[in-house]
Amino acid sequence: QPQLVESGGDLVQPGGSLRLSCVASRLTLRQYAVGWFRQAPGKEREGVAFIGSMSANTVYADSVKGRFTLSRDNPKNTVYLYMNNLKPEDTAVYYCAADLTYRKVASGVADYWGQGTQVTVSS
């Protein structure tokens, strides 16, 4: 079955940067809308960034706008989340999700989800 695998999470100091990767298998990711979500302990899951098929409809949450960038590497069947100027409040498990329907991704009900990768921002 289709699978998404996130990687790149780490412990980083405030102001640092990370690149998260979402690699798909048995699924051609360029055909899918993709979203990044995060969930911190005791908090609701929130959408971080979204991109449509053909790289349309790129949207960022206000909390990360100007700091995070979502991009595709279609030959690698991968979507990246570049995270800059990280803040302690960015600490969370980050998940990628994919679906053929953009609004399902944006609504948090995508068909396919990764296992998550931990990002910890702390001094």
C-alpha positions in Angstrom: 0.0 0.0 0.0 1.1 3.6 -0.4 3.4 4.9 2.3 4.8 8.2 3.5 7.9 8.4 5.6 9.0 11.7 7.3 12.6 12.3 8.4 14.8 15.2 9.5 13.4 16.0 12.9 16.0 16.8 15.5 16.9 18.9 18.6 17.8 22.4 17.6 18.4 25.7 19.4 16.1 28.6 18.9 16.9 30.5 15.7 18.2 27.3 14.1 17.0 25.6 10.9 15.9 22.1 9.9 14.7 20.4 6.7 12.0 17.8 7.0 11.5 15.3 4.2 8.4 13.4 3.3 9.3 10.5 0.9 6.5 8.5 -0.8 6.5 5.0 -2.0 3.9 3.2 -4.1 2.4 6.6 -4.8 3.4 9.3 -7.3 3.5 12.2 -5.0 3.5 14.9 -7.7 -0.1 13.9 -8.4 -1.1 14.5 -4.8 -1.8 17.5 -2.7 0.5 17.4 0.4 0.2 19.0 3.8 2.4 19.3 6.8 0.8 19.1 10.2 2.2 19.3 13.7 1.0 18.2 17.1 2.5 19.3 20.4 1.8 17.6 23.7 -1.6 18.6 25.0 -2.4 20.6 21.9 -4.7 20.0 18.9 -3.1 19.0 15.6 -2.7 22.0 13.4 -2.0 22.5 9.7 1.4 24.1 9.0 1.7 24.2 5.2 -0.1 22.9 2.2 0.7 22.5 -1.5 -1.6 21.4 -4.3 -0.8 19.0 -7.2 1.3 20.8 -9.8 2.6 23.0 -6.9 -0.6 25.0 -6.9 -2.3 26.6 -3.8 0.7 26.8 -1.5 -0.6 28.0 1.8 1.1 28.6 5.2 -0.2 29.0 8.7 0.2 32.5 10.0 2.4 31.2 12.8 5.1 29.9 10.3 4.6 32.3 7.4 8.0 33.8 6.3 9.9 31.1 8.2 8.9 27.8 6.7 8.9 26.9 3.0 7.2 23.8 1.4 8.7 22.5 -1.9 8.6 19.5 -4.1 11.4 17.4 -5.6 9.4 15.3 -8.0 12.2 13.1 -9.3 12.8 12.0 -5.7 9.1 11.6 -5.0 9.7 13.9 -2.0 8.2 17.0 -0.4 10.4 19.1 1.9 9.5 21.5 4.7 12.3 24.0 5.2 12.1 25.4 8.7 14.1 28.6 9.5 14.3 30.8 12.6 12.8 28.0 14.7 11.1 28.9 18.0 10.3 26.8 21.1 6.7 26.9 20.1 7.5 25.0 17.0 8.3 22.0 19.1 6.0 19.2 18.0 5.7 15.9 16.1 5.5 16.8 12.4 3.4 14.7 10.0 3.0 14.8 6.3 -0.2 13.8 4.6 -1.3 13.3 1.0 -4.5 13.0 -0.9 -5.7 13.4 -4.5 -8.1 16.0 -3.2 -6.6 19.3 -1.9 -9.5 20.1 0.4 -9.2 16.7 2.1 -5.6 17.5 2.9 -6.4 21.0 4.2 -9.2 19.6 6.3 -6.9 17.1 8.0 -8.6 14.0 6.5 -6.1 13.0 3.8 -6.0 9.3 2.8 -2.3 8.9 3.5 -0.2 9.9 6.5 3.4 9.4 7.6 4.5 8.2 11.0 5.8 11.6 12.2 9.1 13.1 13.1 10.0 14.9 16.3 11.2 18.5 16.2 12.4 19.9 19.5 13.5 23.6 19.7 15.2 24.3 23.0 18.3 26.0 24.4 
